[in-house]
Amino acid sequence: MSTRSKGKLKMLMEKHREPCISIYLPTHQAGPEIQQDRIRLKNQIRQAENLLFLANVHSAEVENLLEPVQALVNDEPFWLHPSEGLALFRSQDVFDLYRLPSSFKELVVVSNHFYLKPLLPFLGNDGLFEPYVLQAWQDAAAQYREYAATRRASNDVRKIVPAAYDGRIESLFVASDQEQWGTFDPATYTIHVHREAKFRDEDLLDLAAAQTLLHGGSVYAVERANMPDTALVAAVFRS
């Protein structure tokens, strides 16, 4: 599963039966660290269990949700073909995993949708996980800078998230190494932005990226140092 199509990624972005569990684990390809990877996955399962209980999920459902993830810990063949990173996604109707060619920070998220932003840097313009095409990124960044002082562009997350839900974003940049915490209600378009994560907060950058891709826009997840300006998010709107 080292490569996946954009269609598979979009499937994860769609609505699934809550709760949705996303687990990201940096892994090792050889040596005694592989055993440590299994221990860290076990610890992440405990963390997911705690988050599920905080979300008032019944114990029987928690056990059912985590059972296939728990099975991986003792699955010897599974650990014979390690990669640099492992991403796991679980809900009542989904169990999927990605082996990835580079690492990312350890993370467990329980929400009403899957947390997918760490996968986006591997998504090329042809829809497969691969390094970014530099020219495409440069062209999109140049377009953003051209429109930066007009209504065709914005770096305000309060404008960008609703625009993403409306399918009005042509190209979107999000910081892959930082989060913008807050909440967004797609029924009322009410958005709240917080400096630090609060209970039930979501990464608004992840929301904007998912909705942009679902509506056919382009998304560039890059380190903040490579953003086209100093903000965590930047967008060019469709004309």
Sequence and secondary structure as in RCSB ss.txt:
>XXXX:A:sequence
MSTRSKGKLKMLMEKHREPCISIYLPTHQAGPEIQQDRIRLKNQIRQAENLLFLANVHSAEVENLLEPVQALVND
EPFWLHPSEGLALFRSQDVFDLYRLPSSFKELVVVSNHFYLKPLLPFLGNDGLFEPYVLQAWQDAAAQYREYAAT
RRASNDVRKIVPAAYDGRIESLFVASDQEQWGTFDPATYTIHVHREAKFRDEDLLDLAAAQTLLHGGSVYAVERA
NMPDTALVAAVFRS
>XXXX:A:secstr
    BHHHHHHHHS  SS EEEEEEE  SSSTHHHHHHHHHHHHHHHHHHHHHHTT  HHHHHHHHHHHHHHHT 
TGGGGS  SEEEEEEETTEEEEEEESS    EEEEESS   GGGGGGB TTSBB    HHHHHHHHHHHHHHTTS
TTEE  HHHHHHHHHTT EEEEEEETT   EEEEETTTTEEEE SS  TT EEHHHHHHHHHHHTT EEEEE GG
GSSSSSSEEEEE  
